[in-house]
Amino acid sequence: MPLSWLTTPGRRRGAGSKHNALWKTCGSGDPPAARAPGRAPRGPGPAQAACRAARNPRAGPGAQDPLELFCWSGGWGLPSVDLDSLTVLTYARFTGAPLKVHKVTNPWQSPSGTLPALRTGHGEVISVPHKIITHLRKEKYNADYDLSARQGADTLAFMSLLEEKLLPVLIHTFWVDTKNYVEVTRKWYAEAMPFPLNFFLPGRMQRQFMERLQLLCGEHGPENEEELEKELYQEARECLTLLSQRLGSQKFFFGDAPASLDAYVFGYLALLLQAKLPSGKLQAHLRGLHNLCAYCTHILSLYFPWDGAEGPPPRQTPVGPETEEEPYRRRNQVLSVLAGLAAMVGYALLSGIVSIQRTTPARAPGTRSLSMAEEDEEE
């Protein structure tokens, strides 16, 4: 299917009278459709927060338990080093959703055992990124509130394009390319994760991503691995060029206000742009698209001014009960160490690295002669 129609910017739909009245009542001035091109984008400022509190009773005083988001910690100048975690965090910042964010380096600290995961006020746990965003929309934190039907269709088309053309190369860049995996990806996770998870969990994550890449590529690709890699990177470069043409000189893909598409695109581009990759085939092409680079820098400075970190987070040990997030953290740490040791011992026994042999005790050399001498004396 030709993708040239995607490069045509759609017009933003005018907001209804009810929405306009609510917007003006909340003190934000003109509705989004009536803003001048140079006006500041919609964001989690005081006026917008008051407006959302009027539309959403959860955001006001006396609300029920807050939404809790568990996600991977930040690094490389980003609020999170994980694609899915970064996408959900960005969407939440765009909408001003009141999340209690737990940035962790151990997926077992998540209520679902995976990251990202959202715990709702009713105790429900959601661990699929697009389902987390859907739940935030149901809670009336909707970044696509003002989009037209044409823009909604463009959003779905570009999201499919990202998953089909850009995601395989992103997985290959960080988890399959040997130099990048050893010097960047595995290095970060091994330094950030607690012992003993840092010994085996990065390798297990790599195997999971390689299986995911195989599913994305399917069985009909070129048999030669080099040809497949060349084809994937060529399609990814075309995808980045298309995104650059569609963005043009706009602040966001649909004008001056961010939408869900911006959260997804930023997640893909920011990881590729910020990581210091020794083998950056696609990174060089992205850095040549200056509007996409400025786009990522603008979102980082506007929505994540204090969240970036160059290296993995330091491993901190609690100094008192008030610093503990969980009441049984010490017990969990001891159990995790014992489980890791048991796993390593079991692996060593099953693989034959260590073997146990039963031997009968050997008699001392003089034992036989001593017993014979005793028999002679008795005779």
NUVEXSE-809302 format. One record per residue: residue in one letter; x, y, z of N, C-alpha, C in turn. Coordinates in pm, whole numbers, plus 50000, padded with zeros to 5 digits. Atoms other than C-alpha are relative to their C-alpha. Layout:
REM residues N
AXYZXYZXYZ/...
REM end
This chain:
REM residues 379
M500854988050000500005000050000500885012450000/P499174987850002501495033949907499785008350125/L500064992449876502295055850205500075014949977/S499864985850027502405089450029498875008150061/W501124992549943498965098850162500235003450146/L499734997449859500365097450516500745013050020/T499204987949984502565127550450499175012749991/T500854988350011499585150750404499465003750136/P500484996549867498915169450729498495001850000/G501444998549987495315166750845499655012650076/R500454988149929493275195650980499424995850134/R500495002949866492425196751346498525003650009/R501434997949988488745193451425499725010350107/G500394990249901487115222451606499294993650117/A500625005749882486045215351962498555004250008/G501424997149985482345214152047499785011150099/S500314988649912480565241852237500144996150145/K499895004349859480435221052556501454999850044/H498585000549966484175215152546500595014150007/N499514986249997484835251852464499615006950130/A500444993649876482775263052762500794994850119/L499225005849890484575238952993501435005249998/W498624995250011487955250152859500115014450052/K499954986149956487145287152917499715001250150/T500304999649858485655280053259501224996750083/C498825004149926488905263753362501135010049988/G499014989450001490825295553282501124998149903/S498915002350094492835283352986499875008549875/G500104991250117491585309352737499334992949886/D500595005650119490925297752385500064984850003/P499905014550014490115261452310501144996449907/P498845004050082492855240952135499835003149853/A500184997950143491295244951793500145014549961/A499964985750032491345282951820501335006350033/R498704994449964494945286651930500745004949879/A499094995350105497395306651726501164990449990/P498905009550017500295286651583501135001950097/G498864997749912502805302851817499724997950146/R500355001549860500905295252138500664987650058/A499355011349933502355271252395499124987749992/P500785012250011501275234952370499304996850131/R500715004549883498855218752605500914991350084/G499125007849914500665204152903499464999850141/P500485001549864500315195653271500255012350086/G499854987949922500245231753391498875001650099/P501034998249898498085245953673498605001149942/A501344998650057495175256053448499494986849946/Q500445012750056495095222753268499734989950111/A500245009249890495385203753596498655002850066/A501304996649943492385222953734498874995649910/C501015004150096490465215853417499784984950007/R500155014549992491185178753437499394995750132/A500615003349872490245178453804498505002149995/A501434997750013486855193153707499334988949921/R500585010650081486335166053447500184986350063/N499685013049946487825137753653500045000750152/P500024999149854486885133454021501184993350066/R498855006749939489925110954078501125009950030/A498864991049987492305140554038499845009950114/G500234990249896490725161854312500314994850138/P499765004349863491125160754691499004989350039/G500865010649952489695130554865499804988849900/A500145010550100490175108354562500474986750059/Q499605013149954490705071154597501494998049974/D498585002750010494085054154588500535004249863/P499484995250128496335069154316500414988449910/L499475009750095497395050954003501504998650021/E498575002649979500805034754047500574993549874/L499335005250119503115028953753501374994950038/F498685006349979506065005053778500674999149864/C499314999850129508645009953502501514999250023/W498555000749993512325005953423500585013950029/S499344987449967514675032653557500625006549876/G499474992350111516315059153342501494998549983/G498595000050035519675061553173500175006049862/W499694994450132521415075952865499315013549978/G500674987250013519765109452938498514999049981/L501425002450019516255094152925499344996250131/P500695004049876513605088953196499874985050016/S500015014649993513595051653110500754994649880/V499245006150109515785028752899499194989649926/D500865010050061512885006052806498995006849909/L500894993950098510765013452499498585001350052/D501384999749953507405004252651499845009250120/S500064991249883508125021752982500095014749959/L499824986250047509275053252801498735005149931/T501224996050068506135053752586498885003350099/V501064997849901503765050652884500305012450083/L499624988149922505695076753086499735012849921/T500194988150084505575101152795498525003249984/Y501454997650014501845096652741499425005750130/A500494995049872501215102153113500395014650021/R499584986149988503235134453106499205009049906/F500794992150094501355146452799498635003350056/T501384998249953497985141952970499925005350143/G500044995649861498985151853324499374989950093/A500595010349915497775118653466500754999250133/P499345000049868498465117553845500504986250038/L499445013249974500655086653854501045000750112/K498915002049905502775075254145500984990449933/V499075007650084505805063253949501064993350087/H498935007749935508105035854081500984995849891/K498975003650097511275034453871500924989750065/V499315011249939512855000753945500964993849900/T499075007450085515644978853812499844985050021/N500295014049975514094945853920498554997549962/P501405002350041510984933753733499184992650103/W500745007249897510094911954032499375009550103/Q500644990249913509224943754222498685004949944/S501264996350061506354948853981498914990250045/P501085009249958502964934454087499704989249897/S500245010150103502794915753755501264992249965/G498755006650034506454905353738500605004849871/T499494994350124506904925453418499925015350008/L499984985450004507584961953334499745004549856/P500694992249897505794984753276498734993050048/A501245005349944502784976953495499295011350073/L500814989749936499944998953619499074993450102/R500935004549897498134992853947498945010850019/T501084990349993494755009853946499565002150144/G500514997349867492915024454243499184988750057/H500805011449955490804992754258500854987450017/G499125011549981493834969854281500244991949874/E499775007150126493714958353918501395003249947/V498654998450054497094953153751499954998349849/I499975000150147497594961353380501465000549958/S498585001050033500894951353222500295001449851/V499774998150143500414956752845499975015049971/P499914985450017501484991952732498765006349939/H501144993450064498584999252497498754998750087/K501135001149907496124986452761500135010050114/I499794989649898497705009953017499525013449946/I500424987350060497165039152779498485000349983/T501465000750013493585027352713499335002650135/H500584997649867492915027153088500095014850038/L499884985749972494245062653121498975008049921/R501044993350077491875072952843498644998550067/K501275002149930488975057353032499895008850124/E499984991149884490035078253332499985014749958/K500134986650057489635108753104501335007449990/Y498704994150033493345114553052500324995949857/N500005003950140493105114152675500755010549918/A499224990750082495785130152460499425001849861/D500604999250133493685123852148498605006050004/Y501364994949980490625142452277499545008949885/D500374990150100490705169052004500304995649857/L499645004350135491745147851705498754997249917/S501085003250094489535144351400500064985249964/A500025014050044488565111151246501184997249905/R498865001550092491215116350976501304998750079/Q498795000749919493885122551237500074987150082/G500015012849932492775092051432500424988649910/A499585010250096493175070951120501505000949971/D498564998250019496635085851062500784994450118/T499335005349881497555076851420500144984949993/L499955014650010496655040251369500964995549889/A499135003850112498485039151034501475001550037/F498604997949964501695053851173500454990650111/M499635009549896501625031551481500274986249942/S499735012650069501365001051255501335000549924/L498744998250073504235014951047501194998950094/L498925000749903506405019051356500274985750043/E499835013749953505784983551474500544990949891/E499595008750110506364968451132501405003349948/K498764996050065509354988551009501115004050098/L498984994549912511115004151308500294991150120/L499795008549882510604979951598501004988749975/P499005010650021512544950751438501445005150003/V498644994650001515594972851381500405004950138/L499694995649864515354987451730500414988050086/I499645012149926515404952251878501364994949953/H498715004850053518274942351648501145008950049/T498944990849961520254973451741500434997950144/F499675000649858520064969052117500214985950054/W499975013449941519704931352167500664989549912/V499415010050087521144913251864501415004149956/D498674995350037524064934651747500984997850115/T499115004549892526994920451945500665011650073/K499324988749937528884952952007499055008250087/N500954991849924525834972552114499504992650124/Y500535007549886524544944652337501024999050113/V498975001949897527824938652518500395013350065/E499464987649947528984974752555498945009850050/V501034990349961525644992552603498864993250077/T501235005549941522564971252671500314991350122/R499715009049887523944942952887500765007250109/K499224992549901526334966753058499085008050092/W500904991949917523504989553175499194991150094/Y500865008649918521224961553297500804992650106/A499195007249903524054942553466500445009150115/E499604990749895525174973653657498815004750083/A501174994849930521624983953750499294989450082/M500755010549932520134950553853500694995550128/P499385005349877520684936554203500534985949979/F499475013750001522674904954266498934990650058/P499285006450110522124877154158499285001549865/L500744998850126519634888453890500885004849886/N499174994450107522344907053701500854989449930/F499225010550065524034873653620499234992949890/F500745008150097521214856953431498815007349934/L501194993650055518314881253371500265007449868/P499774993850132519934902053089500044989949886/G499975010350103520614870052896498614994649968/R501365004850023517034858252944499195010549923/M500684989450073515734892152826500435000249854/Q499525000350139517944889652516499324988949922/R500675011050069516454855652429498545003349970/Q501394996150023512934869552470499875010049885/F500054990250108513674898852241500334993649865/M499675006850126515234875951980498804991849951/E501215007150039512084854551983498965009849945/R500934989950048510014886151944500395005049861/L499534995850131512174897051651499674989749894/Q500325010650096511654863351484498525000249965/L501444999150028507884867351519499695012049911/L500244988050080508024902551372500454998149856/C499485001850135510114891951074499254989249923/G500745010650066508074860651002500904990049932/E499265010850065509114830650798500275002549852/H499894997650145509044846950456501125009749964/G498914991050030512124868750485501124993049926/P498865006150069515404862850303500694989750088/E499335010449923517234831250407501355004750052/N498714995049959520564849150425499825010650109/E500144990649889520944867650756500475014049962/E499514987050042522954895550597498985007249912/E501024993950085520284901550334498805004750083/L501124996249914517584902050603500345012750078/E499594988149925519534927150810500045012349910/K499944988850094520144949050505498605004949964/E501384996350034516444948250415499315007150116/L500624993749883515354956650771500485014350019/Y499464986649981517674986550797499575009549889/Q500464991550110516654999450456498565004650025/E501394996349970512964998650554499925009650118/A500014991049884513755015350886500445014149960/R499584986850047515595043850710498865006949924/E501144994250072512605048950480498915004450097/C501004996449899510315049350785500395013150069/L499554987749935512415076250956499855012049905/T500154989150096512455097150639498535004049986/L501434997050010508665094350614499515007750123/L500374992749879508265105350977500505014449995/S499454986650010510525135050911499175008749906/Q500824992450095508475145550609498635003150059/R501334997749941505205141650800500045010450111/L499894990149892506425162051098500235013949944/G499714986950059507825190350884500565009550104/S499544989849905508305221851090499085001250121/Q500934999549888505545214251341500694995950130/K499485004349870506185210151712499654985550027/F500455013749984504155178151721499324995749871/F500495005350126502625155851457498655005649960/F501304994350033499195171851481499885014550045/G500064985849968500105207751553500805003750123/D499294994849883501015225051878499764991950126/A500305008049882499605198952118500394985549975/P499605014050018501005163752172498824990650003/A501025010550003498915132952100500674986650030/S499455013249968499345095652161501064995949898/L498985003350101501255092251832501355005950038/D498734993949959503885116151967500674992050111/A499425008249893504345094052274500694987749942/Y499415011950061504975063452058501235003449918/V498864996350084507245080951810501185004350086/F498924995649912509255097452087500704988150064/G499385011649939509815063852256501004993349907/Y499105006450097511335049051940501225008849972/L498914991350044513395079251838500975003450112/A499134995749891514715089552179501004989350039/L499075010849969516225055452254501114999249896/L499015001050108517915054451917500925012049996/L499214987750011519125090251943500955001850118/Q499244996749879520375091552304501064989850037/A499045010349960522205058452349501315001849923/K498674999050063525955059352280500374986349943/L499855013150062526075030352037501314999049924/P498775001850079529405016951907499704996049857/S500415003950136527535002851604498655006749973/G501224992350017525005029551509499675002349854/K500314998750143523935022551151498805009149979/L501214992150016520445036851188500105013350075/Q499854987849921521505062651447500585011349916/A499414989750086523615081051191498975005949906/H501054994950089520645083750955499025008950078/L500924992049920518405096751235500605013650033/R499374987249966520915123551334500095009349879/G500044991550118520845135950976498645006249974/L501354994350011517105143151009499825009950114/H499874990249893517385175351206498675003350067/N501274996749935513685181351265499594989150100/L500305010549903513305147251434500895001250124/C499114997949885516335154351655499505011550087/A500544988649925514905188251753498694996350069/Y501275004749944511545171351814500244992450131/C499685007549877513075147152068500555009150108/T499434990849902515085174552237498935008850062/H501084991549951511975196252267499154992650103/I500815007849906509955168552437500764997250128/L499195002749881512805159752672500105012350090/S499834987949920513345195752784498695005050057/L501294994849955509625203552816499324991050102/Y500765009249915508255172252982500884991850095/F499115007749912511315155253138501265008150032/P498804991849977513635183353249500924994550107/W499155004949890514905164453558500074984950003/D500115014549992514365128053468501144992549935/G498955007250071517395120053254501144996450091/A498825004549926520415101353383500954993549902/E499025005150096523615093353198500324985350023/G499625013649970524375060653375498904992850073/P501015007449925522475033253560499845005850139/P500204994649865520955043053893500844992650101/P499205006949900523125035654196499164990550082/R500705009649915522205005554403499985005350142/Q500134994049869520875019554727499484989850098/T500485008749894520435000755051499285008550101/P500764991949906517775013055294500735001550132/V499324997249873519125029355610499034999750116/G500965000249892515915027955810498664995549949/P501315004850042512335015655809499255010249916/E500764990250074511065048755674500425001049856/T499554999350139513125045355355499604987849919/E500355012250069511775010755269498655001749929/E501254999750073509135008055002499144988050035/E500745012049966508164972955114500394996050142/P499695003349861507904960655474500924988050014/Y499175012149991509714928055398501115000349896/R498964998950102512454940855170501204991450036/R498835007849960515284924755372499744985249978/R500315014150020513524891155369499994996549852/N500035002650143512924893854995501394999649940/Q498625000150050516584902054934500694986950035/V499375012649959517724871655134499454988449918/L500605010950078515244849054955500475000349855/S499544999350139516334862054615501434995149987/V498625004950002519994855354699500024984850010/L500055014549984519174820054817499474993349874/A500545005750123517074813654508501025000349888/G498974999150103519894825854285501104989750020/L498975010149971522454803754459499504986049969/A500565013250029520144773754436499924997649850/A500085001450145519594780354066501374997449939/M498655002050055523334782753999500534986150033/V499555013449962524074750754194499284989349918/G500765009650080521264732354014500474999649856/Y499504999650137522534744153678501364992949989/A498685006450003526074732853763499884984950007/L500175014449988524844698253864499404994049872/L500665005450119522564693553561500895000549877/S499134998850118525154705453310501274991850012/G498825008349984527844682853452501255007450040/I498824992449956530144710953562500504994750134/V499685005849869530024696553914499324986650009/S500575013449985529484659453982500314994750139/I499835006049867529074639854304500214985149981/Q499675014250012530714605654323500144994050139/R499905007149872530404580354605501204990649995/T498815008449994533664563254704500014992850134/T499865007649875534264535654964501305003650066/P498754996249931536814544455230501064989349985/A498885009350018540194528255159500704997450133/R499295003549876542014509655433501435005249998/A498614995649988545314522155557500924988549964/P499095010650047548354502755423500334989950110/G499585009249893549234487655764498874992750066/T501145006149932545744476455852499994985049982/R500025014350030545964442455681501064992450079/S498915007049930549344433155828499795000050150/L500234999249856548284444556176498984989650044/S501015010249965545214421956175500564985949994/M499385013250009547284391856064500914997350118/A499115001749886549794397856341499204997050126/E500845002749885546984398156599499504985850000/E500445013850009545684364756470501124990450039/D498875008749964549214349356505500214999550151/E499824999549854549454360756866498944991850072/E501065007849938546104344956950500274985249988/E499675014150016547224311656807501124995850095/
REM end
